[in-house]
Amino acid sequence: MKKNIVSFLLCFCIAASLLSGMTPSAFAESLPLERKVDAAQPQTDEGESIPAVEDVPLAFPSGEGGSRSETEEVSESLPLEGKVDAAQPQTDEVESLSASPIETAPAEEVTAELQATYSGACGDNLTWELDTTTGMLTISGTGAMTDYDFCGAPWYSYRDSIKSLTINDSVTSIGIMAFCYCSRLVSITLPDSITRIGVWSFAYCTSLTRITLPDSITIIESEAFWQSNYLTRVIYCGTKTQWSKISIAAGNDALKNAARTYHTHEWNIEHEIELPSCTEAGRKIQTCTGCEIKKTIEKISALGHDLVHHEAKTAVCEEIGWSEYDKCTRCNYTTYIAIPAPGHTWDEGVITAEPMCEEVGVKTYTCTHDASHSYTEVIPSLGHNYEMSDGTEPTCTEPGWALLICSRCSDPEYKDYAALGHDPVHHEANAATCENIGWNAYHTCSRCDYTTYEETPALGHEYIANVTKDATCTENGVMTYTCSHDASHVYTEAIPSLGHDMELKQRQAPTKETDGYEIAVCSRCNHPTRTTLPKLGFDPGDLNGDGVRNSKDVTSTRRYLADGYSIALANELIADVNKDGVVNAKDVTILRRFLAGGYGVVLD
C-alpha cells in the first residue's frame, strides 16, 4: 500500500510539473540520480568536435571514484527524454485509490488532457507504446519485429512526435522500414538481444547524430541508415575484431563513415528492479557504468490479476444493471458488462377526466414495469360544435347572417357575414396570331360570372421576302415569303433561270476551203460551247462574190460599215479579212493595201 501511494504521488507531481510549465525532462533532472536509468545513446552537443579518425579508444572508469571519460560526460548531459524511470508501474497505485470517485475523476481528467499515448502490436510477441508528450517510443516483448512495407509501421502516422526510441531486452531484430522518416529521432537504445537491423530501418532519420550498437548484432541489411547523413558517431559495445565480422550491406555509408569507438560493458554490482504488473513480467536489471546500457539478469513473473467478485444487479426502468463480474484490485481489468436501463414501457393510457367544450381533459399513462411510475397528458378542450339553425349565405356582393347552435351544449351564437367579394381566378394573356384572336390577362370569379376579359383581333399576315435559293444559268431559284407574326406561315415563288452569259474565249476564222470555229464560256457557271464557222466559199475580201477582189469589194465594205446603208454581204466573215471577228475600218484598210500591192499583205 505504501508503494502504491508513493507511485501515485510521483504521477501527480509529473502532471503538476506539466501544468506549471516544467518539461518532463526538467522534472526528471530533479529526481535522485539513483532513480534514473539513461536509455539514450550519447548525443552530439553544440560546439562538440567529432574525431576525424575511424577507431577512437573509449576508456571508462572501473569503479566509483575513477576519472570520467569524454563519453561519460556527454552521456550525463543528455536530455532526460531518453531516460527510463525504473519506478514501479503507475497503474497499480492509481487503481488502488479508485474507490473514491471524487479523487479519481480529476486525475483521469488531467491524464486525458496532458498525455496522448498510442500502442499496439509490432510482432508475434512484441508490443509498442508511444507517449507523444515526451516523444518516447518503447518496444517490449520477445522475438523478432515485423517487417513492414513503405509507410506500413503502425507508428508511422505519429513519426514526427518520436524523439527517442527504447527497445527492451529480448527483442531480437528491427523490422524492415520500421523507423524510416522518423526525422526527429535523436536517441536510440538497443538491447544486447538485437542480432539484425533490417533494410531501411533508420533511413532518413536526419536528426540522428550518434548511436550505440550492441555486440549481439550480426547483420545490418542494405540501406538501413540510408540518407541518415548527420550520423557522425558510432559507439560499438564490442571489439574492433567483432565489428569487422558484422555483415554490413551496401547503402550504409553514413554508418561506415561515422567516427567509431569500441567499448566493453562493465556492469554495476547494484541492480534495479522493474516491478511486474498483472499481465507483464518485471525484471532485475544491471546498467553498464560507461554507456548505461541495461541488461536483464532475472525476470520476475507477472503477478496475475487479484480478482474481487461483484454480484449482479438487475436493470430497472431508468437505472442500468450488470451481470455478476470480477475486477482486479491492482489494475483496470474487469469482466464488467453493463446492462442498459430498459426505460419505461407505458400502457396505452386511460382518460381520467373527459374534455368538454371549454374545459380540458386528462389522460394518464402508467409504466408496465413499475406502476408507481406514471405521467399525464392534457387532452385539449373540444370547443363548441356549432351547427346552422337559420340564416342566409353571403354572396360576392351581398352580406349574410346565421343563427348557430352547439350540438353538445346548445350554446347559441348569432353571426353577421359581410359580402364575400369576388374570388378572382387569374388567366394568362394569349397573344393574337395572324389568323386567331387573342386576349389580355384577365380575372374571373370562381363563385359568380364576374370577368375582366377583353378580346384582341387577329393580326393578319405580313410577309417578308427572302431568296432561299439563287437562280442559276439553267435552274430556277426560290423566293420564300415568311410571315413576320408567325414564322410557320410560309409560301414560295420561283425565280426564273438566268441563262448563260457567254464570253468568247477562242476564235479560228474560216477560209475559202476550211471551216473555222468559236469557243465561248459562260461567265457564271463556266459552261463551254463550240460553234463551227463554215468555210467561206470565196476568197477573203471578195464581198460581192464575183471571184475577183477589187475596188468594188472595197466600196461594198465601206458601204456596209456606213450608217444608212444596208448592203447584204455574201458572207460577213469574207469581209473580216484580218480575222479578228469584227468587220470594221481596219478590214477596209487591209483590203486596199492588198489591192495596191507592195505592202506585203497576204489574204488567204
C-alpha positions as CSV (number, residue, x, y, z in Angstrom):
1,M,0.0,0.0,0.0
2,K,2.9,2.3,0.8
3,K,4.4,1.7,-2.6
4,N,1.1,2.4,-4.3
5,I,0.8,5.8,-2.6
6,V,4.3,6.8,-3.4
7,S,3.8,5.9,-7.1
8,F,0.5,7.8,-7.2
9,L,2.2,10.9,-5.7
10,L,5.0,10.6,-8.3
11,C,2.4,10.6,-11.2
12,F,0.7,13.6,-9.5
13,C,4.0,15.5,-9.4
14,I,4.7,14.9,-13.1
15,A,1.2,16.1,-14.0
16,A,1.7,19.2,-11.8
17,S,5.1,20.0,-13.4
18,L,3.5,19.9,-16.8
19,L,0.7,22.2,-15.8
20,S,3.2,24.6,-14.3
21,G,5.3,24.8,-17.5
22,M,8.1,22.4,-16.4
23,T,9.0,20.0,-19.1
24,P,9.2,16.2,-18.3
25,S,12.9,16.3,-18.9
26,A,13.4,19.1,-16.3
27,F,11.3,17.3,-13.8
28,A,13.3,14.1,-14.4
29,E,16.5,16.0,-13.7
30,S,15.2,16.9,-10.3
31,L,14.8,13.2,-9.3
32,P,17.6,11.5,-7.2
33,L,20.2,10.1,-9.6
34,E,19.8,6.5,-8.2
35,R,16.2,6.5,-9.6
36,K,17.3,7.5,-13.2
37,V,18.2,5.0,-16.0
38,D,19.7,6.6,-19.1
39,A,18.2,4.8,-22.2
40,A,19.6,7.2,-24.7
41,Q,22.8,7.0,-26.7
42,P,25.4,9.8,-26.3
43,Q,24.2,12.8,-28.3
44,T,26.1,15.5,-30.1
45,D,26.1,18.8,-28.2
46,E,26.5,22.1,-29.9
47,G,30.1,23.0,-30.3
48,E,31.4,19.5,-29.8
49,S,34.0,18.4,-32.3
50,I,33.8,14.8,-33.8
51,P,37.1,12.8,-34.1
52,A,38.1,12.5,-37.7
53,V,39.6,9.0,-37.4
54,E,37.5,5.8,-37.5
55,D,38.7,4.0,-34.4
56,V,38.8,6.0,-31.2
57,P,39.6,4.2,-28.0
58,L,37.0,4.8,-25.3
59,A,38.0,4.5,-21.7
60,F,35.5,4.0,-18.8
61,P,36.2,4.1,-15.1
62,S,36.4,0.7,-13.5
63,G,34.6,1.7,-10.4
64,E,33.4,4.6,-8.3
65,G,35.9,7.5,-7.9
66,G,37.6,6.8,-11.3
67,S,38.2,9.5,-13.8
68,R,35.3,10.2,-16.3
69,S,35.9,9.7,-20.0
70,E,34.7,12.2,-22.6
71,T,31.8,9.9,-23.5
72,E,30.6,9.7,-19.9
73,E,30.4,13.4,-19.7
74,V,28.4,13.6,-22.9
75,S,26.1,10.9,-21.7
76,E,25.5,12.7,-18.4
77,S,24.4,15.9,-20.3
78,L,21.8,14.1,-22.3
79,P,18.2,15.4,-22.2
80,L,16.1,13.1,-19.8
81,E,13.5,12.4,-22.5
82,G,15.8,9.4,-23.4
83,K,16.0,8.1,-19.8
84,V,13.7,5.4,-18.4
85,D,12.3,5.7,-14.8
86,A,12.7,2.4,-13.1
87,A,10.0,3.2,-10.6
88,Q,7.2,0.6,-10.2
89,P,4.2,0.8,-12.7
90,Q,1.8,3.6,-12.1
91,T,-1.3,1.7,-13.0
92,D,-1.4,-0.3,-9.7
93,E,-1.3,2.8,-7.5
94,V,-4.0,4.8,-9.3
95,E,-6.3,1.8,-9.3
96,S,-5.8,1.3,-5.6
97,L,-7.4,4.7,-4.9
98,S,-10.3,4.3,-7.4
99,A,-12.8,3.7,-4.6
100,S,-13.2,7.5,-4.1
101,P,-14.8,8.9,-7.3
102,I,-14.1,12.5,-6.0
103,E,-10.3,11.7,-6.0
104,T,-10.2,9.6,-9.2
105,A,-12.2,11.8,-11.6
106,P,-9.8,14.8,-11.6
107,A,-6.7,12.5,-12.0
108,E,-8.3,10.9,-15.1
109,E,-9.2,14.3,-16.5
110,V,-5.6,15.6,-16.1
111,T,-4.2,12.4,-17.7
112,A,-6.5,12.7,-20.7
113,E,-5.6,16.4,-21.2
114,L,-1.8,16.2,-20.9
115,Q,-0.9,12.8,-22.3
116,A,-1.7,11.2,-25.6
117,T,-0.5,7.6,-25.7
118,Y,-0.7,5.2,-28.6
119,S,0.0,1.5,-28.6
120,G,-0.4,-1.8,-30.4
121,A,1.4,-5.0,-31.7
122,C,4.5,-5.0,-33.8
123,G,5.4,-8.7,-33.8
124,D,4.0,-12.0,-32.8
125,N,5.1,-11.3,-29.2
126,L,6.0,-7.7,-29.4
127,T,4.1,-4.5,-28.4
128,W,4.8,-0.8,-28.9
129,E,3.8,2.3,-26.9
130,L,4.3,5.9,-27.9
131,D,3.9,8.8,-25.4
132,T,3.6,11.9,-27.7
133,T,4.1,14.2,-24.7
134,T,7.7,13.0,-24.2
135,G,8.3,11.6,-27.7
136,M,9.3,8.2,-26.2
137,L,8.6,5.1,-28.3
138,T,9.1,1.9,-26.4
139,I,9.2,-1.7,-27.9
140,S,8.7,-4.5,-25.5
141,G,8.3,-8.3,-25.6
142,T,10.3,-11.2,-27.0
143,G,11.3,-12.2,-30.5
144,A,11.5,-10.6,-33.9
145,M,9.8,-7.3,-35.0
146,T,7.5,-7.3,-38.0
147,D,9.0,-6.4,-41.4
148,Y,6.9,-3.5,-42.9
149,D,6.2,-2.2,-46.4
150,F,6.8,1.5,-47.1
151,C,4.8,3.7,-44.6
152,G,3.5,0.5,-43.1
153,A,4.8,0.8,-39.5
154,P,1.9,1.3,-37.0
155,W,3.6,4.4,-35.6
156,Y,4.3,5.9,-39.0
157,S,1.4,8.4,-38.7
158,Y,3.0,9.7,-35.5
159,R,6.6,9.7,-36.7
160,D,7.0,13.5,-36.2
161,S,6.3,13.0,-32.5
162,I,9.1,10.4,-32.0
163,K,12.2,11.8,-30.4
164,S,13.6,8.8,-28.6
165,L,13.4,5.0,-29.1
166,T,13.9,2.3,-26.5
167,I,13.9,-1.3,-27.5
168,N,13.7,-3.5,-24.4
169,D,15.6,-6.7,-23.7
170,S,14.6,-10.0,-25.5
171,V,13.7,-8.2,-28.8
172,T,15.9,-10.0,-31.5
173,S,15.5,-7.9,-34.7
174,I,14.5,-4.5,-36.0
175,G,12.0,-4.9,-38.9
176,I,12.3,-3.6,-42.4
177,M,11.4,0.1,-42.7
178,A,10.4,0.2,-39.1
179,F,11.6,3.7,-38.2
180,C,12.3,5.3,-41.7
181,Y,11.5,9.0,-42.0
182,C,11.5,9.5,-38.2
183,S,13.2,12.8,-38.9
184,R,13.1,14.0,-35.2
185,L,14.5,10.8,-33.7
186,V,17.7,11.8,-31.7
187,S,18.1,9.0,-29.2
188,I,18.1,5.2,-29.7
189,T,18.6,2.5,-27.0
190,L,19.2,-1.1,-28.3
191,P,19.4,-4.2,-26.1
192,D,22.1,-6.9,-26.2
193,S,19.5,-9.3,-27.7
194,I,19.3,-7.5,-31.1
195,T,21.0,-9.5,-33.9
196,R,19.6,-7.9,-37.1
197,I,18.8,-4.4,-38.3
198,G,16.5,-4.6,-41.4
199,V,16.5,-2.8,-44.7
200,W,15.7,0.9,-44.4
201,S,15.2,0.6,-40.6
202,F,16.6,4.0,-39.9
203,A,16.5,5.6,-43.4
204,Y,16.1,9.4,-43.4
205,C,16.5,9.7,-39.6
206,T,18.1,13.1,-40.3
207,S,18.3,14.2,-36.6
208,L,20.2,11.1,-35.5
209,T,23.9,12.0,-34.8
210,R,25.0,9.2,-32.5
211,I,24.1,5.5,-32.0
212,T,25.3,2.8,-29.6
213,L,25.3,-0.7,-31.1
214,P,25.4,-3.9,-29.0
215,D,27.9,-6.6,-29.8
216,S,25.0,-9.1,-30.4
217,I,24.4,-7.6,-33.9
218,T,25.4,-9.9,-36.7
219,I,23.8,-8.3,-39.8
220,I,22.9,-4.7,-40.9
221,E,20.9,-5.0,-44.0
222,S,21.1,-2.8,-47.1
223,E,20.4,0.9,-46.7
224,A,19.5,0.5,-43.0
225,F,20.9,4.0,-42.4
226,W,20.2,5.4,-45.9
227,Q,20.3,9.3,-46.0
228,S,20.8,9.5,-42.2
229,N,23.7,11.8,-43.1
230,Y,24.1,13.5,-39.7
231,L,25.2,10.3,-38.0
232,T,28.8,11.1,-37.1
233,R,29.5,8.9,-34.0
234,V,29.1,5.2,-33.5
235,I,29.8,3.5,-30.2
236,Y,30.2,-0.2,-30.6
237,C,29.9,-2.3,-27.4
238,G,32.5,-4.8,-28.5
239,T,35.9,-5.1,-30.1
240,K,37.3,-4.0,-33.4
241,T,37.5,-7.7,-34.4
242,Q,33.9,-8.3,-33.5
243,W,32.9,-5.2,-35.6
244,S,34.7,-6.5,-38.6
245,K,32.7,-9.7,-38.5
246,I,29.3,-7.8,-38.7
247,S,27.7,-8.2,-42.2
248,I,27.1,-4.6,-43.2
249,A,25.3,-4.4,-46.6
250,A,25.6,-1.6,-49.2
251,G,23.9,1.7,-48.7
252,N,25.1,2.2,-45.1
253,D,27.9,4.8,-45.9
254,A,26.6,7.1,-43.1
255,L,27.2,4.3,-40.5
256,K,30.5,3.2,-42.0
257,N,31.9,6.8,-42.3
258,A,31.0,7.9,-38.8
259,A,33.7,8.1,-36.1
260,R,33.6,4.8,-34.3
261,T,34.6,3.9,-30.7
262,Y,34.8,0.4,-29.1
263,H,33.5,-0.3,-25.7
264,T,33.3,-3.3,-23.3
265,H,30.5,-3.3,-20.8
266,E,31.3,-3.1,-17.1
267,W,28.1,-3.8,-15.2
268,N,27.1,-2.2,-11.9
269,I,27.1,-4.6,-8.9
270,E,23.9,-2.9,-7.8
271,H,20.8,-3.8,-9.7
272,E,17.5,-2.1,-10.2
273,I,14.1,-3.7,-10.3
274,E,11.3,-3.1,-12.7
275,L,8.2,-4.4,-10.9
276,P,5.9,-6.8,-12.6
277,S,2.3,-5.9,-13.3
278,C,-0.7,-8.2,-13.5
279,T,-0.1,-9.1,-17.2
280,E,3.6,-8.1,-17.8
281,A,6.7,-9.6,-16.3
282,G,9.1,-7.4,-14.3
283,R,12.9,-7.8,-14.2
284,K,16.1,-7.2,-12.4
285,I,18.5,-5.2,-14.5
286,Q,22.1,-4.1,-14.4
287,T,23.5,-0.9,-16.0
288,C,26.8,-0.5,-17.7
289,T,28.9,2.1,-15.8
290,G,30.2,3.5,-19.0
291,C,27.4,3.6,-21.6
292,E,24.4,3.0,-19.3
293,I,23.1,0.1,-21.5
294,K,21.0,-2.2,-19.4
295,K,20.7,-6.0,-19.3
296,T,18.2,-8.3,-17.7
297,I,19.7,-10.5,-15.1
298,E,16.5,-12.0,-13.8
299,K,12.9,-12.0,-15.0
300,I,10.1,-11.6,-12.4
301,S,6.8,-13.3,-13.4
302,A,3.7,-11.3,-14.0
303,L,1.5,-11.1,-10.8
304,G,-1.8,-12.2,-12.4
305,H,-5.0,-10.5,-11.6
306,D,-6.2,-10.1,-7.9
307,L,-9.9,-10.5,-8.6
308,V,-12.7,-9.3,-6.5
309,H,-16.2,-10.8,-7.3
310,H,-19.2,-8.5,-7.6
311,E,-22.8,-9.7,-7.7
312,A,-25.2,-9.0,-10.5
313,K,-27.7,-6.1,-10.4
314,T,-31.0,-6.1,-12.4
315,A,-31.5,-3.1,-14.6
316,V,-34.7,-1.2,-13.9
317,C,-36.6,1.5,-15.8
318,E,-34.1,4.3,-15.5
319,E,-31.1,2.6,-13.9
320,I,-28.5,0.4,-15.6
321,G,-27.7,-3.1,-14.3
322,W,-24.9,-5.6,-14.7
323,S,-24.2,-9.3,-14.7
324,E,-22.0,-10.7,-11.9
325,Y,-18.4,-9.8,-12.7
326,D,-14.8,-9.8,-11.4
327,K,-12.5,-6.8,-11.0
328,C,-8.7,-6.7,-10.3
329,T,-7.6,-4.7,-7.3
330,R,-4.3,-3.8,-8.9
331,C,-5.2,-2.8,-12.5
332,N,-8.2,-1.9,-14.5
333,Y,-9.0,-5.4,-15.6
334,T,-12.7,-6.3,-15.3
335,T,-15.3,-8.6,-16.7
336,Y,-18.0,-6.0,-16.0
337,I,-20.6,-5.7,-18.7
338,A,-23.3,-3.0,-18.2
339,I,-26.9,-3.9,-18.9
340,P,-28.6,-0.8,-20.3
341,A,-31.6,0.6,-18.5
342,P,-34.7,-0.7,-20.3
343,G,-36.5,2.6,-19.9
344,H,-40.2,2.9,-19.3
345,T,-42.8,0.9,-21.2
346,W,-46.0,2.9,-21.0
347,D,-49.5,1.4,-21.4
348,E,-52.0,2.9,-23.9
349,G,-53.2,5.4,-21.2
350,V,-56.6,5.9,-19.5
351,I,-58.7,9.0,-19.8
352,T,-59.2,10.1,-16.2
353,A,-61.0,13.4,-17.0
354,E,-63.2,13.8,-20.1
355,P,-62.7,17.0,-22.1
356,M,-65.6,19.4,-22.5
357,C,-66.4,22.2,-25.0
358,E,-64.4,24.8,-22.9
359,E,-62.6,22.5,-20.4
360,V,-59.5,20.3,-20.9
361,G,-59.4,16.6,-20.1
362,V,-56.6,14.4,-18.7
363,K,-55.1,11.1,-19.9
364,T,-52.9,9.1,-17.5
365,Y,-50.1,6.7,-18.6
366,T,-48.6,4.0,-16.3
367,C,-45.3,2.1,-16.6
368,T,-46.0,-1.6,-17.1
369,H,-42.7,-2.4,-15.2
370,D,-43.5,-0.3,-12.2
371,A,-47.0,1.1,-11.5
372,S,-45.6,3.8,-9.3
373,H,-44.2,5.5,-12.4
374,S,-46.8,7.4,-14.3
375,Y,-47.4,10.6,-16.2
376,T,-50.3,12.6,-17.6
377,E,-51.1,14.4,-20.8
378,V,-53.6,17.2,-21.3
379,I,-56.5,16.5,-23.7
380,P,-57.4,19.8,-25.3
381,S,-60.9,21.2,-24.8
382,L,-63.2,20.2,-27.6
383,G,-64.5,23.6,-28.5
384,H,-68.1,24.3,-29.5
385,N,-69.5,22.3,-32.4
386,Y,-71.8,24.9,-33.9
387,E,-74.4,23.9,-36.4
388,M,-76.5,26.2,-38.7
389,S,-80.1,26.7,-37.3
390,D,-81.2,29.6,-39.5
391,G,-79.7,32.2,-41.8
392,T,-78.7,33.4,-45.3
393,E,-75.5,32.6,-47.0
394,P,-73.5,35.7,-48.1
395,T,-72.6,36.2,-51.8
396,C,-69.9,38.1,-53.6
397,T,-71.8,41.3,-53.4
398,E,-74.5,40.7,-50.7
399,P,-74.0,40.2,-46.9
400,G,-75.5,37.2,-45.0
401,W,-76.3,36.1,-41.4
402,A,-76.6,32.9,-39.3
403,L,-78.0,31.6,-36.1
404,L,-75.7,28.8,-34.8
405,I,-76.4,26.2,-32.0
406,C,-73.7,24.0,-30.3
407,S,-74.7,20.3,-30.8
408,R,-73.1,19.3,-27.4
409,C,-74.1,22.1,-25.0
410,S,-76.8,24.0,-27.0
411,D,-74.8,27.3,-26.7
412,P,-76.3,29.8,-29.2
413,E,-74.3,32.2,-31.4
414,Y,-75.5,34.8,-33.9
415,K,-73.2,35.9,-36.7
416,D,-73.3,38.5,-39.4
417,Y,-71.3,37.8,-42.5
418,A,-70.0,40.5,-44.8
419,A,-70.3,40.2,-48.6
420,L,-67.6,37.7,-49.7
421,G,-66.2,39.8,-52.5
422,H,-65.1,38.2,-55.7
423,D,-62.8,35.2,-55.6
424,P,-60.6,36.1,-58.5
425,V,-59.1,33.4,-60.8
426,H,-56.2,34.7,-62.9
427,H,-56.0,33.8,-66.6
428,E,-52.8,34.5,-68.5
429,A,-52.8,36.6,-71.7
430,N,-52.9,34.9,-75.0
431,A,-51.4,36.9,-77.9
432,A,-53.4,37.2,-81.1
433,T,-51.9,35.4,-84.1
434,C,-52.1,36.0,-87.8
435,E,-55.4,34.1,-88.1
436,N,-56.7,33.8,-84.5
437,I,-57.9,36.3,-81.9
438,G,-56.1,36.8,-78.6
439,W,-56.8,38.4,-75.2
440,N,-55.1,40.3,-72.4
441,A,-54.6,38.8,-68.9
442,Y,-57.9,38.8,-67.1
443,H,-59.7,37.6,-64.0
444,T,-62.9,35.7,-63.5
445,C,-64.7,35.0,-60.2
446,S,-64.9,31.3,-59.0
447,R,-68.4,32.0,-57.5
448,C,-70.1,34.2,-60.0
449,D,-69.9,35.4,-63.6
450,Y,-67.7,38.4,-63.0
451,T,-64.9,38.8,-65.5
452,T,-62.4,41.4,-66.9
453,Y,-62.0,39.5,-70.2
454,E,-61.1,41.7,-73.3
455,E,-60.6,40.3,-76.8
456,T,-57.8,41.4,-79.2
457,P,-58.3,40.9,-83.0
458,A,-56.3,38.6,-85.3
459,L,-53.2,40.3,-86.7
460,G,-53.3,39.1,-90.4
461,H,-50.3,38.0,-92.4
462,E,-47.3,40.4,-93.1
463,Y,-44.9,38.5,-95.4
464,I,-41.2,39.3,-95.8
465,A,-39.4,38.0,-98.9
466,N,-36.1,36.2,-98.7
467,V,-34.2,34.5,-101.5
468,T,-33.7,30.9,-100.2
469,K,-32.3,29.5,-103.5
470,D,-30.4,31.6,-106.1
471,A,-31.3,31.1,-109.7
472,T,-28.6,29.7,-111.9
473,C,-28.0,29.7,-115.6
474,T,-30.1,26.6,-116.1
475,E,-32.2,26.2,-112.9
476,N,-34.9,28.4,-111.3
477,G,-34.3,29.9,-107.9
478,V,-36.7,30.1,-105.0
479,M,-38.1,33.3,-103.3
480,T,-39.6,32.4,-99.8
481,Y,-42.1,34.6,-98.1
482,T,-42.4,34.3,-94.3
483,C,-45.0,35.9,-92.1
484,S,-43.4,38.3,-89.6
485,H,-46.0,37.4,-87.0
486,D,-45.7,33.6,-87.3
487,A,-42.8,32.0,-89.0
488,S,-44.8,28.8,-89.5
489,H,-46.8,30.6,-92.3
490,V,-44.7,30.4,-95.4
491,Y,-45.1,30.3,-99.2
492,T,-42.6,30.3,-102.1
493,E,-42.3,31.6,-105.7
494,A,-39.9,30.5,-108.5
495,I,-37.1,32.9,-109.7
496,P,-36.6,32.3,-113.5
497,S,-33.2,30.8,-114.5
498,L,-30.7,33.4,-115.8
499,G,-29.5,31.7,-119.0
500,H,-25.8,31.6,-120.0
501,D,-23.7,34.7,-120.2
502,M,-21.3,33.5,-122.9
503,E,-17.9,35.2,-123.3
504,L,-15.7,34.4,-126.5
505,K,-12.5,32.8,-125.4
506,Q,-11.1,31.5,-128.7
507,R,-11.8,32.0,-132.4
508,Q,-10.5,30.4,-135.6
509,A,-11.6,32.2,-138.7
510,P,-12.8,30.1,-141.7
511,T,-11.1,30.1,-145.0
512,K,-12.2,29.6,-148.5
513,E,-11.6,25.8,-148.2
514,T,-11.8,25.1,-144.3
515,D,-14.3,25.7,-141.6
516,G,-13.5,27.9,-138.6
517,Y,-14.8,27.8,-135.0
518,E,-15.5,29.9,-131.9
519,I,-15.2,28.7,-128.3
520,A,-17.2,30.6,-125.6
521,V,-17.5,30.1,-121.8
522,C,-20.3,31.2,-119.5
523,S,-19.1,33.9,-117.1
524,R,-21.3,32.5,-114.3
525,C,-21.1,28.7,-114.5
526,N,-18.1,28.1,-116.8
527,H,-20.4,26.2,-119.3
528,P,-18.4,25.9,-122.6
529,T,-19.8,26.0,-126.2
530,R,-18.1,25.4,-129.5
531,T,-19.6,26.9,-132.7
532,T,-18.4,25.9,-136.2
533,L,-17.9,28.7,-138.7
534,P,-18.5,27.3,-142.2
535,K,-15.8,27.7,-144.9
536,L,-16.2,30.9,-146.9
537,G,-16.6,29.6,-150.4
538,F,-14.9,32.8,-151.6
539,D,-11.5,34.4,-151.1
540,P,-11.3,36.8,-148.1
541,G,-12.3,40.3,-149.3
542,D,-14.4,39.1,-152.3
543,L,-17.5,40.7,-150.8
544,N,-19.7,40.6,-153.9
545,G,-18.7,37.0,-154.7
546,D,-17.7,37.6,-158.3
547,G,-14.5,35.8,-157.9
548,V,-12.3,38.9,-158.1
549,R,-11.1,41.1,-155.3
550,N,-11.1,44.7,-156.5
551,S,-12.2,48.2,-155.7
552,K,-15.8,47.1,-155.8
553,D,-15.2,45.0,-152.8
554,V,-13.6,48.0,-151.0
555,T,-16.6,50.1,-151.8
556,S,-19.0,47.3,-150.6
557,T,-17.2,47.1,-147.3
558,R,-17.2,50.8,-146.8
559,R,-20.9,51.0,-147.6
560,Y,-21.6,48.0,-145.2
561,L,-19.9,50.0,-142.4
562,A,-21.5,53.3,-143.2
563,D,-24.7,54.3,-141.4
564,G,-27.8,54.2,-143.6
565,Y,-26.6,51.5,-145.9
566,S,-28.0,48.1,-145.9
567,I,-25.8,46.1,-148.2
568,A,-26.1,42.3,-147.8
569,L,-22.7,40.6,-147.9
570,A,-22.4,37.1,-149.3
571,N,-20.7,36.2,-146.1
572,E,-19.8,38.7,-143.4
573,L,-16.8,36.6,-142.5
574,I,-15.4,37.3,-146.0
575,A,-15.3,41.0,-145.1
576,D,-13.3,40.2,-141.9
577,V,-10.0,40.0,-143.8
578,N,-7.8,40.4,-140.7
579,K,-9.8,37.6,-139.0
580,D,-10.3,39.4,-135.7
581,G,-14.0,38.6,-135.6
582,V,-15.1,42.2,-136.3
583,V,-15.8,43.9,-139.7
584,N,-14.5,47.5,-139.3
585,A,-12.3,50.1,-140.9
586,K,-9.2,48.0,-140.3
587,D,-10.5,45.4,-142.8
588,V,-11.1,48.2,-145.4
589,T,-7.5,49.5,-145.0
590,I,-6.0,46.0,-145.3
591,L,-8.1,45.2,-148.4
592,R,-7.0,48.5,-150.1
593,R,-3.3,47.7,-149.3
594,F,-3.7,44.3,-150.7
595,L,-5.1,45.7,-153.9
596,A,-2.4,48.4,-154.1
597,G,0.4,45.7,-153.7
598,G,3.8,46.4,-152.3
599,Y,2.6,46.3,-148.7
600,G,3.3,42.7,-148.1
601,V,-0.4,42.0,-147.3
602,V,-1.5,38.4,-148.0
603,L,-5.2,37.4,-147.9
604,D,-5.9,33.7,-147.8
